[in-house]
């Protein structure tokens, strides 16, 4: 197997820098997921590891060996693409065996490797079929089988599930995770789907604008996002945000509309003197009595999901029937996650309590986390 090291890796196209110095060390057997929105540089970073893009600055190492100038075929990696890249005129067996035939591996060994991969991927009954006779999930398994038979040091996955329907994506990501654990091959996986990233990764690299904003375990990133971008991107629905200026003496956040939100002291001190953005996860908000409320929420839409109910609303302007301390800026948008049995109706105004320990604070200008 192998380790992978990226040290101050940058990528420029002409004078435009699109990757701004990424540093990450990937352990032997680790599955790292690079996640971020379209255009953030995640696929470019993967392609530099593969050797399909040149490195403008910095160093990429595989097992401690610099590979910046090494040809892709000599890096001992296998890549699984979004579009499967199968030969339509070849059988499943021949698609999986093709790379080994080019490498002049003995026929007996090719058959043994392909049949073993077929059993591992539940393709052993489909080896004589052509790709057109397979489902999307089966084609993706063939693409993975083609990578497995090469017995590489590193697997690279470039959004391999994006062409599958929702149910099949769930099934395939579980299969990929189980397969990677069983084989123990160091893997780098790119996706824009943060749910996919959270469920697959040993660690996440969250990319934004060519910068690795945070590198950590999925739960550490979820619980303590390093920036507003990370907080809003990771989570479904994303984190809610309220903006305003802190009243340090009063221990409160004064919102743009003039309302005041009382805050726990441990949140106020690190953010003193800052224009701040406060964040809270949808699941850390609960229904309560009016006198206990942190905010009043005007319900716009209710989504009933069975085990959960998602309530989408806005924080209204001043209301006569709510205490002044719980009304806020009309521009604020809020989502909250309630138990499935919760009875909430569109148009209703509900009192909401926020767990004092659940707040996150970010600098209003830079978006960097303040309560570190």
Buried (B, 14 or more C-beta within 10 A) or exposed (E): BBBBBBBEBBBBEEEEBBBBBBEBEBEEBBBBBBBBEEBBBBBBBBBBBBBBBEBBBBEBBBBEEEBBEBEEEEBBBBBBBBEBEBEEEBBBBBBBBBBBEEEEBEEEEBBEBBBBBBEBBEBBEBBEBBBEEBEBBBBBBBBBBBBBBBEBBBBBBBBBBEBBEEEBBBEBBEBBBEBBEEBEBBBBBBBBBBBBBBBBBBBBBBBBBBBBBBBBEBEBBBEBBBBBBBBBBBBEBBBBBBBBBBBEEEBBBBBBBEBBBBBBEEBBEEBEEBEBBBBBBBBBBBBBEEEEBBBBBBBBEBEEEEEBBBBBBBBBBEEEEBEEBBBBBBEBEBBBBBEEEBEBEEEEBBBBBBBBEBBBBBBBEEBEBBBE
